[in-house]
Amino acid sequence: MNYSETLNFLFSQLPMYSRIGAAAYKEDITNTIILCEALGNPQNKFKSIHIAGTNGKGSTSHMLAAVLQTAGYKTGLYTSPHLKDFRERIKVNGEMCDEQFVIDFTERIQPLIKEIEPSFFEITVAMAFDYFVQQKVDVAIIEVGLGGRLDSTNIITPKLSVITNIGWDHMNLLGNSLESIAFEKAGIIKKNIPVVIGEYLPETKNIFSEKSLQEDAPIVFAQEKRYVADFKNTHHQLIVEVVNKHSDERMVFHLDLNGFYQTKNILTVLEALHQLSLQGWNISNEVIEKGLSQVKKITGLHGRWELIHQQPDIVLDVAHNVDGIRQIVEQLEISNYQHTHIVIGMVKDKDVDHVLALMPKTATYYFTQAQIPRALESESLKKKAESIGLNGKSFANVNIAIANAKQHADKNDLILVCGSVFVVGEVALN
């Protein structure tokens, strides 16, 4: 097989959550264990950091990777889903894995694929672990796909576990209460392995505390260690002043990720880095400042309040659940635009009604859909939106929707593209 044939096999022959949803979700990690045993258990041959959470885990993973790479560590990064290229999921020092590796790996385990019929995600996790061993990484940042306890990535024993936050998402798989969702995320907490909790709620804090007690895992709540004293956007940078609550030390960071919700993620990242330094990792304040100032450049992260065009400004954001959209709306409220045009598409299994209820009624809407089976049809989204006073037109193609928004936007307006990772992934960047 060549590379395109290999991708076609992976995308079309294996159950893929991003395309078909819950039908592709495996409620145990047996297949991943079998796959990794056949590969010589690569997950035990490199140091790792495990990241879970409802929102922010992608940004947090990339921020940590940028700092560790800046500190001189050869750093692997496994994230999902990808936006443009499958190989975005598996990177070392910001470089995507080789096409030939993807071909060779897939051919090598094809007999096992036929035997156990794993999901797409199970294959990609095993592929990432195998690649990180081949590349002899010093450390790999491993982002959970969904949940934690039963996620394929949860066969690793990391040096540090991180849970960014708990919010409403994937309730059909993780449970219909914040406590049950927190229980699934807390499943990444391992025996004697320190865990950093980013944001927590009164109803979820005890879930984490009890699990860490059971596992004798030292637990730290990041928001109890530092706070953001001030932040501002300047020249498409987010400048954040962070204060240590115990020493009163103040540090100013210039982030190239300029969504203001990064003020929450940075507290989690700083505490995670502090915990690593306590374990002997060599990470200076200067390295942290430098790494966080060029996360996009170092890691290739996209789709987090990402400006791709000016006059009018066009911003991409992968926010797709209630908490993510709430943060986007807060960002809009502090932004200084003449009028807002929102290109939005969602998938069927998200909490569409509650997301739409949060959206600003003064904006002009362009309802669209990604080209995947899970996508909610643009006309159906439009009808749901109209019933609560959000008005606009529907477009079956993301880029046609954006082109229409550009035609109607003044140079001082904002065009925001959001609602689905897959919608953002289809945006033409030329």
Steps between C-alpha positions, in 0.01 A plus 500: 500500500609858442421776751158599361397133479614449859293798620201378305533163674530662845211742441258269320565154642524583870224637724584871536339703779554834328298380202227276643492584872415268788487184285881518475557537876641191673411471869821326601871515417546132408576563133760763584669259742506226231636739237773632728599153620549401135728806462707417808312736734648827371300701757743375768811619314467879523411754766157657462260763631129422477246779435121467541215751532184624332655815354854634481681167481620569144634846585651372825669208321651728237613759756676233706659354188626844392664565836657154531634524145641846577666349809688263268295184544414300189123517534229281354143627475190289443171690455167456324314561280705648218392807299663453159750216501472166684864531605419806717403243764855368538786751525855510630651844566217656303558286190228264381587132473624374164255380236713189450473417870119511477512266198747256656323490836160436345633222276684343794190465716242433228466130593426602860252764382308231314508276806385737776324774297622799701366853468681776312597664832640178645724462194622861512587477870711189441654668194598805706657294777699297246621819329611662825716196579644497149585871533651453848307789654595629845134551584161485329192706578200270457156660466201287592253446216177473696442468874800338662427180691417297187697707250754314288778729622442384859745212478793734569657559839595867474734713707213746551125500440311821419123557494421845361132532595160331502205616291203381301609292201461140377222444755371210290823316578631647826181555699237766560649667805822692559586248771481206258701689237762584765512133604589401143768770470641406842566155356840624378618549860758225564661351808764732649496726190447873574191658346429866425135610484442823307152639562264320732144542618361435850326186374814359333782581744422209731496256207863587427603511866350157573657339193842645579466371858416150373806505274737675745546756223612848614237748380534873431222741401658755267254781573598484866867568417487799263259755362486729198531859621456661159489423128465689174516442126768698316605443138337156497685393812344422836701663778429332834623598847504201736549522876617217727256499794761388751814691401323794333748463212367664184579390146384640167453268203452594135296220341461453127171325580279805541165357607437642845398153625874421493516694829346187656723253317820685591439442872473126435811502282709692753409263783568196279844641417564569869415139584738378230777725635448342844570165331832630369404630156712800399244771417596860576267800508678636192429177312133511604465860380667423168303180439163656576574793270523276193273200556351520149841531337653214700211252496279601205188548711207651311135585555521672839368854439722494193505809280531398133390821321477872574255770388273332577659286771425132452555290811486121530420327827431131557264566794212254468340435839315711757804603703713568192232712337440687825867602500473607135200719580695660787782569253252666262375720783847643563582533129464832321336425166235692310287192426542125543435240231498140626560201274390202705461129442454221755480123523179319587609356835597832662273701729387715208203669669699615803788622281266704281333648809835655595568664162455879461170597338648815346739307272431401139515123451620273221396145588714231341619140532818295473516222243471211747205271588484640856438855379164657578351619172535876460128548435410307818745715698347813348148394603610428857674838515205692354271360768700694763555817299831439323467600137699425188533279195609137460790377287589135434868591460722668761705711258194622310357611835822691580506658153143619551590644839794689344268650239273638774768606749647847543877526546447573871281193552589158640428169328518215754507136385411256779278216624703199387860390458394360164357829378827676588693219334325563168586870484717577196805692624608660171 
